Amino acid sequence: MKNLVPIGRRAFLMTSLAAVACASRGAISQPAAAGLDKATIDTIMEAANGFPSLHTLIISRHGDLELEHVFRGPAADRPVNVKSVSKTIIATLVGIAIDRRVFEGLDQPIAPMLADKLPRDADPRLQAVTIGNLLSMQSGLDRTSGPNYGRWVGSNDWVRYALSREFVDEPGGGMLYSTGNSHLLSALLTRKTGRSTLANAREWLGKPLEINIPPWPRDPQGIYFGGNDMLLSPRAMRAFGEMFLASGASGGRQIVPKAWVEESWKPRTSSPFTGDAYGLGWFVSSAASGKPVYYAWGYGGQMIYVVPHVSLVVVMTSDPATPSRRSGYVRQLHDVVRERIVPAAEALDS
């Protein structure tokens, strides 16, 4: 367990907190009244060490860092591709935009705002698709993800292509997980604010959270990819999760409306792949105790878990090129959180 320091067990290391905070690998620690003990850390690490795709594991409880360990890959302060965690970030930007009256609300139809991108023979149901439908993956439009992904990103106009997909369900119907939905939201943010999604992300999240948000890929029209390939460091992912744990606040400032956090975590549909519920950019599961667990999930095993009843945030980053669902890897990550990390936190809080 090289470079591993459980919280509250080696207080003498805190004599130079600034030096510790600059560490790029292994664990860093902060004082905690009653942190996870060495035996618990050992158990968690035993499971985590069995995952060859796992890059970084971060655990924080009550805002205090319990564990940070880099198994392989970039350092914890280096931005990495968070894949579809991007969808959760985009959804959060939309929530801020609604609060700032950039958008009218979840029920606002998208067609009038993208009129020049609609197909000539547009299905009348496009007029019924709302911002909320895009956020909850209930647009009814055929997916641009999965087997359709390559053709979509190979097109010369991603927004037009996404809007030209056939309806395979009614707006507000079943969940059709589609990166195109999130990209339409990025296009809407760009149009309605008059600046790029990157600029909005940096001002609305980067500055108040004091995290670095580098540029990420754009579509042929220059719109930042709305549902994939954002770059965040594991520590930035933790800051984002901590903000949601604190009902949208950080550093004494309300960054995301508390009401939006609640709306984001409200189950609206369910995933046909996992059976877990889905809100507005967040998946909703439960701990063994039945308490809710909310998570953002990116391809390969890029994860942010928020567990409010024990004030817990868990971040995992993994090899972004290795499938996580079909291999069962993401289920293994869920099990570590559900069966090891959450029960340990519950025992400390009991």
Summary of the structure (lengths in Angstrom):
residues: 350
radius of gyration: 20.1
end to end distance: 28.2
largest distance: 69.9
contacts: 1205
relative contact order: 0.15
helix: 40%
strand: 16%
